[in-house]
Amino acid sequence: EVQLVESGGGLVQPGGSLRLSCAASGFTFIKYTMIWVRQAPGKEREWLSSVTKTGDAWYADSVKGRFNVSRDNAKNMVYLQMNNLKPEDTAVYYCAQIGRAPRGQGTQVTVSS
């Protein structure tokens, strides 16, 4: 069974940083490009970033230059380093296999002073 467990969210002031983690299990991790998405209340789910098995990464314009995605194939982990956070980054953040819906509970990120 595919399991994706996100962690690392919390309350942070504008301009602050957080590092999200995603622990993957139940599938051959290295075969999949992994993505991060987020969903804010009343808004559509938003794709943020993708990282291939070799570490090639892509970002949405909304987070480019502020977020950095990485993965550790030996540990089946995906990370999202988020810097210079803004109130509009407030959302629940999920990781997922590319082309699949998020399966985890997500982790709440709240950016507020």
SULKANOR-V576107 format. One record per helix or strand. SS is the DSSP state (@ for helix, = for strand). FROM is the first residue (numbers start at 0). TO is the last residue. If there is no record, write none. Layout:
ss=SS from=FROM to=TO
ss=SS from=FROM to=TO
This chain:
ss== from=2 to=6
ss== from=9 to=11
ss== from=17 to=24
ss=@ from=28 to=30
ss== from=33 to=38
ss== from=45 to=50
ss== from=56 to=58
ss== from=66 to=71
ss== from=76 to=81
ss=@ from=86 to=88
ss== from=90 to=96
ss== from=106 to=110
